[in-house]
Structure formats: C-alpha cells, structure tokens
Amino acid sequence: MLKLGIRACLLVLLFAATAAANPYLPKPGEPPVNLRVGTSAVTGGFVHLYTGFDNGIFEKYGLRIEHIYIRGQSPALAALANDQLQFNYGAADGSLPGLAAGVDAKLIASPLVKLPYVLVARREIRRPEDLKGKSIGVTRPGDLSARLSRQVIRKFGLTADDVTLHPIGGSQSERYQAMVANVIQAILVTPPLDVRAKNDGFNIIYRLIDLEIPFIYSSLITNYKMLRDRTETVQRMVAALAETVYFVEKNPDKAKAAIAKAMRVKDEEALQSSYNVYAKEIVDRTMVVPGKSVAEAVEIARETGTLVRRKPEELYDNSFVNNLEKSGFLKELWGNENYRR
C-alpha cells in the first residue's frame, strides 16, 4: 500500500509538472475538437503544417484536423470568414490585401518571415548584370513576383529599360517551362524548384534572402468568430504549431518525408534544399507576426488598387504567440537553446 501511495503521488506530481510546463494540452478524457484548416497551395513552405499532420502533433493538443485544399487564397479567405474553415495557413502576401479590404480574419502566427525565393536564369546568364536586354517572367504586373523582380533589378543598377518583366501567369512550374523554351530568360522560384533548375543546367544567380527586406512567408490565420468565441482552441492551435517548429528542426528525416508526401517529390537533393530553407534559414521560432512587414504589405496593396478599410495593426493578433513565452512554454520546449533568433 505504501508503494502504491508513493507511486500515485509521483504520478500526480509528474502530471502537475507536465501541465505547468505545457498548459495547452487537453485534460485527460477531454474529447477532441474538430477543426478545418485550409491551404491554397502545395509548397515546401508548409513543412510545419504537413509534419504536424503526419506526426500527430495537433492530436496531442486535442485538435482533430481536417485539411482542406482550396485553389486560390481569395476563396480560402472567404471560406475562413464564413467559418467554413476555422484556420487558413498560407502566404501573408496573398492574404493581407483581402484582410486590409475587410475580410474578418487576422494573422495570429508567422513561422516563416524571410524571403525563400531565388532568381534562376538560362545558361548564358551567370550573374544579375547579365540580365540586361533579357526578360524575367512574372505572374502579372504588380504581384509579388513582379515587385521582387523589380527590387533585384534595382539592386544591381539595372532599370525597367534594361530588363523586361514579362507577365506569364500560371504556376512557378509553368513559368519555368517558359524559361526552358526561352520565352523568358529568368524567373523567381522557391525550393525545391531551384534544385531542378540547377540539375537542368540553369544558373542560380541571386538568393533574395540577401535583400534583407521585411517579409512574411507562411502564416496561420483565423477568423473573428474563433477569436471571439473559441480563444482556448486558437491558443492550442498556436501552441501546436510552435511545437511543430521544434519537431521539424529536430527531426529532419520526418520533415522531409512530410514534404515528399505532400509535394510528391522523391529527389533527396530537392527535399534537402526545401528543408534547409524552410526549417532553418527563414524560420522564426517565436512565430511573432512582424508589424512592420504587415504595414508595408498594406501600403503596397493600397498602391496597387486595394481599397484599404483597416489599419495594419488591426490585421494581426500577437497575443497568442506572446502567451507562449509568458507561460514558459517556449523555454520549456527549447530548453537551453535560444529560441529568440
């Protein structure tokens, strides 16, 4: 009886310590919460979401996730605002114009906050200065690919008269094929398409992370209804995402397997390239939404014709990621490592 009593006391103490270290886990016997999470692209930039799905991290937090793919960020935001989705995970650049225009949703966590893009070019172009007299393929005038291409051109002393921005539309892969056919001579791509370009004999002539401009790549977004009525669920979702950031960094093979499954990619070099960029180079372990980047994105949206109805500070809510630090969750998760980087 004494041994049983001691064991019971130890179990109580162990549970209390675990709960104190991670206050966002469900209580024993608590039923899971059903949620629908939407994405509007298939990209290595969603490695944390994919890895969390495949390795039971969201279930650990009492969240039963149904992953919904919706083509296009605007329809995804509409579904989110109508609570057909409870969360959306996507590129902030594609979301902020809609939020600024009045969609009832906010960014609540941003794991990836730098530019993953690289500029690849045909064989005869070995450096950015060689682009003079050539064309860079973009999706459409004024979109992200066009704005970033223009910044690269300016960085190397070139002008719009020197380099043509050629609207191609379609996906990165479709624009890549236009480069193969010499319709255009360069494009911006994200991993793992950079590895394909290198293997095809094309040149990587610039990595846009070196521009060091404020940028938000992947973000978690939720709607006003969730923020108003289900704050505990939102907090758990943010905590689960934070744990996937840790899990991905510590388990590269499982992360690469999740990318391979989602993107149907088997090439090890391509998977490693995606992992290096999205799990290491552009990740922010704190997931804080950078307000300066939001403000700049809103101003760009205004300049390109968006009717802006909301202030930048109304488009994001950092209270949930801030709670992770205040509660000691991040410190417990990362141990002696510096999670602020």
Buried (B, 14 or more C-beta within 10 A) or exposed (E): EEEEEEEEEEEEEEEEEEEEBBBBBBEEEEEEBEBBBBBBBBBBBBBBBBBBBBBEBBBBBBBEBEBBEBEEBBEBBBBBBEBBBBBBBBBBBBBBBBBBBEBBBBBBBBBBBBBBBBBBBBEEBEEBEBBBEBBBBBBEEBBBBBBBBBEBBEEBEBEEEBBBBBBBEEEBEEBBBBBEEEEBBBBBBBBBBBBBBBEEEBBBBBBBBEBEEBBBBBBBBBBBBBBEEBEEBBBBBBBBBBBBBBBBBEBBEEBBBBBBEBBEBEEEEBBBBBBEBBBEBBBBBBBBBBBEBBBBBBEBBEEEEBEBEBEBEEBBBBBBBEBBBEBEBBBBBBEEEEBEE
